[in-house]
Amino acid sequence: MHQLNFYIFLHLALLYLIPTSNASVHPLSLGEAINWTAANVDTNNGWFYNAPAGCQLPASNWTKLKYPDGSSYTGSKRPIVLLFDQKDSSILATHVVQYLLQSMGYNVQVVTRLKYILGPEFSLVDLELEIWQNDFQDMNQITRDGSIVNIGNTGYNGNFGLYVPSYMLDDNPDISLDFWRFLSKASEMEETGLPKAGSGPYSLVNGVPVCDKMAGVCKNGSYVPAQCKTKGSQCFELWHYDTTFAPSMYQRIVDGLNLSLVINFLGAEQAPKIIQSAIDKRKPVLFFNWTPSSFVASNDLSRVMFPLTNSKQYNTFRKNKTIPLTSDPAATQIRKLASAQFMADFPELNSFVSQIRISDENMNAMLKSKVVNKWGNAEAACDWINNTMSEWKDWMPKVPKSAAVCPIGKGRYLTGITYSCITCPTGSYNWKVNNTAECLPCPNGFDCLGGSQVNVLQGQWMPNDSLVPTSYICPSHEACCIEESCPPLTCQHKFTGLLCTECKAENEYIWGNECHKCSSYGGASFYVLILVAFFCSFLVLLLPYEEAPTVELLFFYFQVARYIFETQVNGILSVPGISTFLSIAALNVDGFVTDCPLPVTGVNKLLFRFFLPLLMLFYIVSLYYFLRILQARFSSVGQAIVRWTPYWLKGDSVSLICFRAVIITMTFIIMPLVDSSLLLLQCQTIEGKNVLTQAPQIECFSAQHVGAAAFAIIIISIMMVGLPLGLAYLLYRLWKGDMIKFEHSGLSPLQKLFQCLYIIFKPELFFMMPVTILEKGLVSVLFTLMSRYTGRVQMNVYVMVLSLLCATRIYIQPFSNHLEAYLNREIALGILAMIGLRQYTDQYGVSTLTLLEIGLVIFLPPFLHIIRWTQGNYHKHKEVIHEVVSKRSRNGSRSGGSSSFSGVKSLEVSTQSVAASATGTAITSRSLIAHGAKGSIEKLSCHSRSNTVRSMTLSRKTTVEDKSRKPDEQIPLNITPAP
């Protein structure tokens, strides 16, 4: 257990060591030796892969910028490192940018990667112009920490596909060769002359097959699906490059659509030569390729069309490469990535790299010219630059002139000997009209896209006319920004107003994060709520008081769980079932209704949060008076009630039962009541007005608010001051008067009534009831007040406060029952684990796995408690259970009346046994408590549970009525009052 505690605290500590910035100096600026290989970079043995010099471009005025010593501004800067991948389109785009940068006077070094992975190279590489997003599923994760910047699309898109030469369509006009269904018809493929399976070329790489021994992917250079392994099957060849191109994708398409194809892998170098040779000879051939590529651009090909892309299916496929596919691959957006170091070192080029856009048409033109003219990539890139100036001239940043002030969206930077207005790069902004400084860094909690565009993050809202970026946390995350970032004033389509707290449509009200039309008489959920509250209140009356600590602990745990994740966007509370469950535990009507209970908004809606907790108290008090009246005036009805009263309540007075129910209810409604009160008092300044955070249409302490604010102050005073102090004073008076008794005989009615305030605790900790109530109030205050702050500030405070709180729950066990001691410790560990998971998901994002982990943490303590409770009760009553089962088994063979008589007799005997067992347990438990037994986990096992209160109830016998009591007050439920 101590190791687990240490692990949790260590985990929380490590989260604070996660770096939040990567500010550094590029190694090329230091002139030191560089280990390129460690960064997964190939430099061609230090010669680099630059396009050769000689491309004549128009002179750029950037080369005329000089430092005071006469040195070139652009030429004096460190080299810019560009990286390309082994695709012609990537090389062409890189060479285009290389030539343009060199025309401005910059030094450029071109490299490629060693392994096809993303991330490590950016410690040295400045810019990559072709990133296939589907190839790197962790791209969003890699760019999250800010060291790598996503600077948008390159312009052209990438896509995989199956192709046939167009002459095959001309030769087979009756067969739809450009539609996938012909691939499942062996007769049509045979008619076209496609090579049969096993008849195509067999490629070796270094003497071995291109691929082998890859289950479900490739064996001995090919993939043979199940349908081509059956006797008599007829399949044909699909020529592919190797398994690194569109990995497993077409294997799964062949499986999913039951195509009569065997995939023949020819190798990345051999495949284009073999396929081109077949095309040159006008042979029928079906092959894999992609766009943009020089092969597709230079040949007359037709792409085979498959069913429309199923995005959900491909999202699942990315996680599990074995599921069948039945649709066309989606086009891949080609992205550009830059290092944050590059954006900082070359602010004048930020707009340049952001504006680079090469269309599909332009890329295909370069690819085709390369093949047609038999050029290299460098020649094709140079030709395109010289013949399409209109396409790229707007990319080039204007040469800065010395500027006195800069407009909105630009910063004033010293470039050479002049000050220039340069568009604010990503991660900075400027909102000043006459700006004389550099762009300001993006504040925490915002997403600055460059220029003057500042967005808020998920779950937040921002006004449009503030002088500095100001964001507010929305009362309902689903109503505000639900994307990664959003412009000012963003609300979802049904919502509007400050903090998106109003519905756009008239006569609609926000309930359950949705807009609903409301009836003036209230919705169905309002009336259901009234009935369910009565049912729950009645159950509390019937609850054995020995289980009160379990109810208190579980409500506390689930309410804290909701607090921890309440402010997290797309967190565990976005899961409908769990969100509803935790809202019910928190008695938050707005969190679990599915329609409009009442047509109320603003202050009235905040006051409605008190309805459910106070309604339950009202029901219990009403039931108390109702039962008293029945006892006093309707003895026959009272006798009927006694017959149906659970055995653990028989012998208890109505006052005792209802007083215990009030105490139990208070333990789990205090946090909702304090929370609701604080929300009525929580104000903030929005657009110059001091308004309620939860209802920003209402000014704080205005005529609409002042009455509700006074009510909230009264509730807080009662719950946080009056109730704990009252209980503490009462317990103190009982202690001073030597009336704290853990025995059951010889107690006065007053002692019996107040015994429920301390009987669940150890004798030396009899005062814990007001302490636990005050603890819950303080926890509610903590979470409610911290809700307005950012996630990191919240977590810092939560870790400090809740670590102390949980440490006391782990190492100090106030409960006399060892089962509650176990549960108390486990919920403390669960709270610490939830804090750790909240920090982790804030840093790395929410995933399906982390949602499962959070759900497990939430429900594991109650699950373990149920197991231990069942096990403990079984061991305690094992002999009685076995006796009843064996007697019923023996009597089962008897017939008619004899069987009925035996059953009754068996029931009487078993009942007596239960009473005897309970009495024995009661004596043992009372002795343990009277002699100061700790009830600790170490001393008590599930075989000898110190179940004090239940034993007390079972062993209680009817005593002679105390003359000092009032006649109707002293009558227990199993005694009929005298007429």
N, C-alpha and C positions, 0 to 999 in steps of 0.2 A: 504493500500500500504506500509506504514511504517512497519507494522507487517511482511509483506512478505519480505521486505528488511532485517529486523532483522533475520528472519528465515534462509535466505540464508547465511548470514555472520556467524550465529551460526553453521550452518551445516558445513561450511568450516573450522571453528575453531575446531569443534569436530573431524574432520578427522585427525588433527594433534595430537590429544590425543590418537589415536589408538596405543597400544604398538607394538613395532617391535621386541622385544626380551623378553625372559622369564628366564633370568639367575637368578638362586636362589639356595638355599640349600635344599636338600631333607629333609622332616620332620623327617625321621628315623635317620638322621645324628645328629639331635639336641637333641634327647632323650626326646622330649616332648610328651604329650598325643596327640593322633591322632584321629580325627573324621572320621573313615572309612566310615560311612554311608553317610556323606555329599559328599563323592567322588563316591557314587554308588557302594560301595565295601562291600561284605559279607566275613567276616573273620572266620566264624564258631564260633562266640562268643569269638574270640581271640585265638582259638586253631588252626586255619588255616586248610587248606585242603592238607597239604603236604602228599606225598606218604610216607608210613612208612619206617623207617630206616631198614636196613638189606640186602639191595641189594649190594652184594659184587662186587666191580669193581676194575680193575687194579689200583694200586697206581699211583698218578700223581706227577710229580716233582714240580708242582705248590705249593704243601703243604710244600715244603722245603724252599721256599723263606721266609726270615726272615728280620725283621727290626733290626737295631743295638741293640735294647733292647731285642732281642730274640723273640719278638712276631711275629705271623704269618702275612705275608703280606695279603693273601686272607682272613684269618679268622678275621682280625682286621677291615675289611671294613664293612660298614653298610649292612644289609640284602638286598638281591635282591628280589623284589616282582614280582611274576609271576601270571598271571590271566588266567583262563580257562572258557569256556562256557559249557553249559550242553549238550555237544555232546561227545560221547566216543572218537572220534578222537581228539578233543581239549584237553580232559583230558590226553589221552595217550601222545600226543606231549609235553604237559606241564610236565608230570612226567619224560619223557626222558631227557628233559633239566634240570629239577631239580636234577636228579641223577648225570648227568654229571658235573653240577656246584658244587654240594656237593663233588664230587670226587676230585675237584680242591681245596677244602677247603673253598668255599664261603658259607655264611649263606643264606638260601633261605626261603621265605615265600610264600605260594600258597593261592590265594584267588579266588573268583568268583564275578560276578557282580550281583547287585540286580535287576536292570531293564535292558532290552536288548536295551541299547543305548550306543553310542560310544562317548568318549571324556572326561567326568568328571573324570573318574578313573585314568587318567594319571597324576594327581597331586600327586598320591601315587604309582601307578603301574609302574613298569619298562618295562615289556615285555609281549606282547600278541602274541601267536603263531598261532592262527587260527581266522582270520578275514574274514568273507564271504563278499566280497566287494559289492555284489548286495544287501545285507541286510542294508548297510550303504551308501546311496547315497551321503552323505555329507563328505565322508572320505577325498576326495581331498581338500575340504574346510578346514577340521579340521587340516590337516597336513601342510597347507600353511604357517601358522605363525611361524613354526619352533620348537614349543614346543613338537610336536609329529613327529617322523621320520619313514617314510616308508622304511623298510629294506628288501623289496623284497618278493618273493613268498616262502611259506613254503615247496612247492614241490608237494604236491598232490592237486588235484582239487576237487571241490564240485559240485554236480549236483542233482537236483530233478528229479523224474520220477514216472511213474506208472509201477507196476510190477504184474506179475502172476507167480505162482509156475511152474517150468519146467514140472512137471508131467501133467499139463493141456495141454501142447503142445503134449505130448506123447499120451494122451487120445483123443485128437481132431486133428489128423493129417491133416484133410481136411480144417481146419480153421486156418487162419494166425493170431494166437493170439498175436504174437509179432509185429503186424502192426495195426495202429490205426483204420483203416476203419471198423474192426469188431465191434468196439464200437458204430457205428452208425446203426448196423443191429441187431434189436431186436431178429430176428429168430436165428442168430448164437450165440448170448449171451445166449439165452434160451437153446440152444442145449448143451452149455458147462456146464450148471447147475449153473451159477452165481446167487447169491441171488437177487430176485426181489426187487424193491424199496419198502421199508417199512417192509421187512421180516428179515432184519439183526438185530444185537444187538442194543439196545438203551442205551447209557451211560449217567450217571449223575455224576456231580462233586459237592460234598457238597449238594446233593439233588436237584440240578437244571441242566438243559441241559448244555452240554459242551459250547454251544454258542446259542444265541437267539437274535432276534430283531436287526439284522445287515442287513440292506437292501442291496440286491444284493450279500450277502456273506453267511449268515446263519440265519435260522429261526427254532426254536425249535429243534436244534441239527442237522440240515441238510440243504442242499441247493438243491432246486428243480427248474430246469431251465424251461423256458417257454414251451419247446417242451414236457415236461413230465406232464404238467398241462392240456393239451388238452384231450378231451374226447376220450377214446379208446386207448390212448398212452400206450406203454409198455416200462418201463424203469427198469434199474438194478442198484445195489448199487456199489459205489466206496467208499472204506473205507479209511478214512483220520484221521490224528491225531487231530489237532485243527487249528483254523484260524490264529495262529501266524506262522505256517509253510507254506512257500511259499504263503504269504497272497494274496488272491483273484486270484491267478494265474490259478488254475485249474477250478475255477468257470468260468473264462473268456475263457479258452480252451474249456470247455463243451459248452459254448454259441457259440463261434466262429466256431467250427467244427460241431455243431448241434448233439452232442453225446447223446445217449439215456441213460444217467447216472444221478443218484441222489447221491450227495456226503453226506455220513454219517460220522459225526465227532464223534470219539470214545474217545477222550481225550488223552493227551500226555502220561499219565502213563498206561491207560487201553489198548490203541491201540496195542502196540507190543505184549501184552499178548494174546489179542483176535485173532490177525492175526496169531501168532505163533501156537495157539491152533488149528486154522482152517487148517494150513499147516500140523501140526502133524497128523491130521485126514484125510489128503488128500482131503480136501474139495476144490471145486472151489472158488476162491476168487480173486478179483482185488483190489489193495491197493496202497496207496501213500507211498513212502519212499525216501531215499536219499543216496548218496555215498559221502564220506566214512561213513559207519555205521556198527556196529557189526551185525545188523539184516541182511543186504544184504550180508555181507561177509560170514556169517555162514549158509546161506540157498541157495539152488539151485533155482535161480530165473531167469526170463527172463524179460527184460525191454521192454515195449511197445514203439515202435518207432513212432514218429510223424514227420510231414514235417520239413525240415531243418530249423534251427533257422533263424528268421527274426529279425536282430539286431535293425533295425529302429523301428519295431513294438514294441519291448520290451523297447526301450528307451522311446517311447511315453507312454507305459503302466506304467512305473515307475512314471510318472507325473500324469497319470489319470488311476485309477484302474478299471474304468468301461468299457474301450474299449475291444472288443472281441479280442481273440488271436487265431491264426491258425497255430502255429508252436511250435517246441520243445523248452523248456527253454535252454538257453546257459549255458555251464559249467562255474562255478564261480571260478575265481582265488583266492586261499586262500593266504592271505597276513599276513606278520608279521609286527607288529608295536612296536616301542620302544619309551620311553620318551627321550627327549633331555638331561634331567638330568642324565639318566642312561648312555647315550653315553659319557657324560662329566666325570662322576664319575668312569666309568669302561672302560677307553680307551683300555685296554688290551683285553677286551671281544668284542670289536666292530667287529673284523673279525670273531669271533666265531658265534655271532648271525646272521651275514650277510651270513655265509656259511651253516647254518642249512638247509638241504634239505631232506625231508622224501618223498620218491616216493610213488605213488599210490600202487605199489606192496607191499612195506614195511608196509604201513599203514594197508592195507587189511590183511596182515599176522598177525599183532598185534591184529586186531579186531577179526579175525577168531580164533586165539589161545586163546583169552580170553573166547570165547564161548565154544570151543571144550574142553578146559582143565578146564572150570568152574573157571577161574581166575578172580581176580579183575583187574582194570586198572593198578595198581602199579606192580602187578606180571607180566602182559603181557609186560609192558614197560621194566622192569628189564631183563626179558628173552630175549627180542629183543636186548637190549644193549650188553648182554653177548655173544650172538650168531652171531652178525653181526658187529663186530668191524670194518671190512673193510668199512662199510657204513658211520660210523661217526668219524673215527680216524682223517680224514683230517679236520674235523671241529675244532678240539682242537688246540688252539694257542700254539705255541712252547714256552717253558719256556725261558724267555729272559736271555741272558748273558750280561755282561757289554760290551757295544759296544762303540768304540771310534767315529765312524762315521756311518751314515746310508745311504742306497742307495735311489734312486729316489722312491717316493711313500711311504716312511716310515719316522717316526719321532723318535727322541731320547728322551725317557722318563725314568725318575727315578722310578724304580719298586723295592721296598725294598731297598737293598743296592747296586743295580746294575743299570746301564743304559742299556736300551733295545731298540732295533729297532722294533717299532710297526707300522703296516700298518695304514696309515692315515685314520681315521674314516670318515664317511659321514659328509660333511660340512667343511672338511679341505683338504690340499694337501701338497705335497712337490715335487719340481722340481729340487732340488739341488742334484748333484751327490754325494758329500761327506757332508752330512747334519749332523750338530752337535746340532741342536735345535729341539724343538717339531714341529709338523706339523703346518703350517700356517693356520689361519682361512680363510674360503672361502671369497674372496672379494665380495662386493656388485655387483650385476648384473651378477653373475656366479652361476653355479650349480656344486658343487664339490661332486662327487660320491664316494670319498674315494681313497686312494692311490695317484696316479698321474693324475687321470682322472678329468679334469676340462672342463665343457661344458659351452657354451654360451646360453643365453636365447633367446626366440622368437624374430625374427626380427633383430638379430645381427650376426656378423661374426668375427672369430678369426683366426689369422695366426697360423701356427703350430710350429714356431721356435723362439717364443719370450721367453725372460728370465722370465718374469712375465706374469700372465694372462692379456691380453689386448684385449678388444673387440671394435668393431666399429658398429655403427648403419648403417644398409644397406639402400641405397637410395630406394630400393624396398623391403619391408618386405617379399612379397610373393616369392622372389627369394632366400632368405636366409633360416635360420632356421624357420620352421613353427610348430615344436613340442614344448613341454614345455622347452626342452633343447636339444642341439646338440653338437657333437664333433667339434674340430677345422676344418676349411676349408669346412664346410658343405654348399653346395648350392643345390637347387632343380634340378631335373634331366635335365632341359633344359639350366641351367645357369652354368657359371664358372667364373674364374678370381677373381681379388681383389674385395671384397664386392659383388661378384656375379653380376657384371655389364656387363658381356659379354654372348653371346649365344654360346653354345657348337658347334652347327652346323654352317658351313660356309655359308656366304651370308644370314645370318639371323640377324635381328636387334630387339632390345627390344623397344616395344611400348605397352603402356597399360599393363605393367607388364607381357607381353607375348613375346615370340620370334616369329617373322614373317619374311617370305621371302619377299623381296622388289624388285619392278621393278625400273629400272633406271629412269623411267619417273614419279615415284611416284604412290601412291595408290589412290583408289577412294576417301578415306576420305580427301585427300589433296584438291581435286577439289571441293568436297562438302563443305569443310571448306571455300574456297574462295567465293563460292556462298552464303553460310549462313552468312558470315561476311558482305557481301554487303547488304543482306536483313536486318540484324540487324542494320547496320549503317543507312539505309534508315528509319527504324522504329524510331531510335533516332532522326532523322530530324523531323519526324512527331509527336514526343512526345510533348504533352502540357507541357509547362515549369513549370506549377504548380505541375506536378507530378514528377519533377526532384528530389526533396528531398526523395520521396518514393523510386525511383530507386537507389539513392545513399545509402540510409539506408539499403535497402535489400541486395544490392551487398556487402556492408561492413559486414553485419551480416553473410551472407553465406560464405564469404571468411574467416572471423574469425572462424566460425564453422569448416571449413576444416582445418585450422591451428591447432585448439585445438586437433582434433582427428587424425591428419596426422601421428603422430609417434606412435600411439597405434596399436599394433598387434591384429588382429581379432576384431577390434572395429567397429564403425558404418561405416567406409569407406570400410569394407569388404562386406557390403550390396550393390549389384551391382547398383541398381537404385539410391540410395542416393549418392553413390560415384560418379556416372556419373553426377548427378545434381550439386553437389558441385564443381566438376572439371570444369563444364561449367561456373558456377558462378565465379570461380577463373581464367577463361580463360586459363586453363592448358590443352593444347591439348593432352599431353601424358596421361592424366587421363581419357579421354573419347573416344579416337579413338579405333576402333576394327580391324584395319589393319595397315599396314606400310605406313604412309603418304609420307615419303622420306627416302632414304637409307643413313641416317646420324647417327654418333655416336659422343661421346666425346664432344669437344667444339662446334662443329657444331650443335649438338642436343640441347645443352644448349642455343645456339643463336636462335634456332628455337622457343624457348619459347617466344621471343619477337614478333614473326610473327603475331599472332592474334591481340594483342592490337594495334600494330602499323598499321596493315592492316585496322582496323576500322577507325583510324585517317586519314589514306590515302584516304579511300573512302569518308569521309565527306569533306575533302579538295577538292577532285576531283569533287564531286557533286556540291560544291560551284562554281567552275570555269565553270562547265558545265551549270549550271543554269544562270550564268551571261552571258555566250555566247548566250544562247537561248533568254534571254531578249533583248540583244543588237541587234541580227541579225535575229532572227526568231520570229516575233511578233505573227504570227498565232499559232505557237507551244506554245508560252508563254501563249496565251489566253486559249488554250486547257488545259494547266497545271493548270491555275487559276480555271477553272471549276471543276477540280477534287481535288483542294486543300481543306483540312479540314477547317471548318469555324474558328477554333481557330487560324489558321495561316494567314488568309486573312488580308491584311493590314500591314503585317510584311515584311521587306526587306529581300532579300536573305542573306545579310551579317549578319543580326540579327539572322535569323533562323540557319544559319551554325555556327555562333559564340556560340550560346546557345548549339548546339549539341556538339561542341568541349568541352565546359565546362562540360556538363553532362558526356561525355565519359571520360574525365580526372578524374572525381571523382571515377570511378570504374576500371580504368586501372592502376592507380598509384601503387596499392598494387602488382598486377602481375608483373609490370615492375621493381619495387624495389626488389621484391623477386627474379626474374630472374637474376637481376644484382648481387645481393649478392651471389647467387649460383655460379656465374662465378668467384667470388672472395674467395669463402670458401675453404680453404685448410686445410689439416691435414697430420701428418707424419704417413705413413704406411710402415713398413719394412724398415725404415731408409730413406725413400724418402718423400719429401714434395709434395703432390699430391692434385689434385682437389677432394673434397669429393664426388661429383656427378659423376666424371669420373676419377677414380684413375689410369687409364693408362696414364694420362697426368700430367707431372710435372708442378707445379705452376710457372708461369712467364717464361716458356720455349718459344721457337719460336712459338709453336703451340698455346700458351695461351696468350701471351702478348698483341696481338691486341684485342682479345675479352675482356681481363681485362681492357684495356683502354676504350673500348666502354662501359663497365659496369660502370666504374667510371664516365664517361660523363653522362650516364642516371641517375645515383644516384644524381649527382650534379644538374642536371636539375630538377629532381622530388623533391628532398629534400631541395634544396637551391634556385635554380633559379626561379622555378615556384611559391613557396610560397612567396618569397621576392618580385618577380615581381608583383604578385597580391596585396600583402600588400602595396607596394609603389603606385600602381595605385589607390587603394581605398583611400589611404592617400591623394593623390593629388585631387581626386574627393571630398573628405571631406573638405579639405582646400579651395577648390574652390567653396564650397557650391553647389556642383553638385550631391550630394546624394539626390535624389528625389524619393518619393514613390507615387507621383501623375503621371498622364498619359498625361495630356494636357500641352502644352507649353514646351515640352522637345525638346532639340536639338537632331540631329541624333546621336551625340556622347553619350549623356546621355541615349538615348534609347538603344544603343548598349551595354553599360556597366551596365545598370540597372539589367541585369540578374545575375550580380555578387553578388548582395545583396538583391534583391527584395523578396527572399524566407525567409529572416531572419527578426527578429524584428528590428525596427529602431535603438535601442540602441546597437544591436549586428550585425551591418552591415558588420563588419570585419571578420565574421566567415568562409568565404570561404577559405582563405589561412590557417586558423587554422585547418579546417577539413582535408585539403589536407596534411598538415604536420602531423597530427594525424595518418592518414592512413599509411604514410611512416614509422613513428616510430613503429607502430604496426607490420608492415611487417618486419622491422629490428629486433624487439624483437623475433618474432617467428622463423625467419630464423637462427638467431645466437644461439637460445636456442635448436635447433633441434639436436645438437651434444651431448647434455647432457642427463643424465638419467631422467626417468620420474619424480622422486621425486624433483630433482633440478628444472626441468621445471615447475612443479606445484607450487613450492614455489615462483618462479619469477612471474609466471602468476597471482597468487593470489594477490601479492603485487601490480603489475603494473595495471592489468586489474580491480582490485577493485577500484583503484583510477580513472581510465578511466571511468568505469561504474558509479561510484558515480557522476561524473560531468555530465554524460548523464542523470542520473535519476533526479538530482536536478537543473540542468541548462538546460532550454529548449530554444534554439536559434531560432527555427522555428516559423514564424508568424501563420502558419496553425496549428490548434489544433490537426488535424489527425496525422500530422508528429510528433507533440509533444508526443502524445500517443505512436506512433510506436517507437520513439527514446527511450522512457523510457522502453518499453517492450523488445527491443533488448538488452538493457543493463542488464535487469534482466535475459534474456535468456542466455547471455554470462556467467553471474555468475552461473546460474544453470548448464550450460555445464561444467564449470570448476569443480563444485562440483561433477557432475556425472563422469567426467574423473578421479578425485581422487578416487571416490568410486570404479569404475571398475578397476583401477590400484591396489587397495588394495584387493578387493574381487573377481575379475574376471568378465568377460563379460558374461552376460546371455541373453536369449531372452527377458526377462522382461526389463532389463536395456537398451537393444537396442531399445525397444518400447518407453521407457521413453525418451531416447535421441532423437529419431525421433520426438516425440511429442514436445519436447522443441524447436527443430530446426524449425518446421513448424507452431507452434502455433502463434507467433507474426504476420507473414504475413496473416495467416488465420483470425485472429481477425481484422487486418487492412482492409481486403477486406470487412468484415461484416460492419465495421463502415463506410467505404467509400460508400458502397451501400446504407446504411441507410441514411447517410448525403445527398447524391445526390437525393434520393427519397423524403426526406422531403423538400429539396430546390425547387424541380420542381414538387411537388405533385399536385398543382392546374392545372398546364399545362398538366400533364399526365392524370389527371382525365377528363379535358376538351376534350382532343383529343380522349380519349377512348369513352366518352359519345357521342360526335358528330359522330364518326364512327359507333357507335351502332345505332344511330338514322338514319343515312344515309344508313345503310346496307340493309334496306327494299326497297330502291328506285331502279329503273331499269335503265339499259343502260346508255345513255349519261347523264341523270340527275344524276345518281350515280357518274359518273366520274367527272362531274362539281362540285358536292358537295364535293367530296374527295379532289379536288384541292383547293377549297375554304377553306375547313377545314385545309388543310396543310398550306395555307398562314396565316390563323388566328393563328394557333398554333405556326408558326414560329415567328410571331410578338409577341406573348405572351412570347415565350422563350427569345426573345431579350429584351422585357420590363422587364421580371423577372431578367435577367442577369444584365441589366443596374441598376436596383434598388439595387441588391446585390453588384454591383461594387461600387456604391455611399456609401453604408453602410461600405463596407470593407475599402475603401480608407479613409473614415472618421475615422475609428478605428485606422488605422495605422498612419494617420497624427496626431492624438491626443495622440499617444504613447500607444495604447492598447497593452497589453502584449501578447495576443494570448495564454494565459495559459490554461491549462486543466480545472482549476477551473472556469474561467470566460467565456469560450466558450463551448457551447454544440453543439450536432450534428444538432440541429434545426436552428442554426444561424452560420454556418461555415464561418469563415473569409477567404474566398477563393480568395485571393487578385489577384493572377496572372490571373486565369481564367476569373474573372470579368473584369479585365483590358483588356483582349484579346477580350471578347465578346462585350464590350462597346466601343472598339476603333473604331473610324471612320476615313475615309480617309481625310487626311489633305492636304492643298495646298503644293506643292513641295517646299522644301527649296532651294532657289537659290544658296546657298553656296555649296550644294552637287553636286557631279558629276552626270550627267544624268542617267547612268546605276546603280548607287549606291542607289539613292533615290527612285527608283521605287518599290513599294510593289508588292506582287504577284497578287493583284486583279486590278492592273492598267495596261492598255496596253500602252507600250511605243510609243511615237510619231514616225512616220516614218522618 
